[in-house]
Amino acid sequence: MTEVAFHFNAPDKLGYACRLLRKAYLRGARVVAWVDEADRVALDGALWTHVVGEFVPHSVPGDPPHVQTRSPIHIASDVSAH
């Protein structure tokens, strides 16, 4: 079932997004996160390093199509591209 959720007023937006996406990944969800370009770059980097020794698998628009298809989390900044 498709679910849409809006999260706001988090004091540490980047940390909150990383925790939320990690939780979704661990539950087997497929997620598209739409953020502005600067936040997309920061979130992409943070998902590599947020938890020491752990990687949250994700893709970004520049990744090859086979990576985007298999990634449980896709981070985008251009709504019209999806």
Beta strands, then each sheet from edge to edge (+ up, - down):
strand 1: 31-34
strand 2: 73-76
sheet 1: 1+ 2+
end
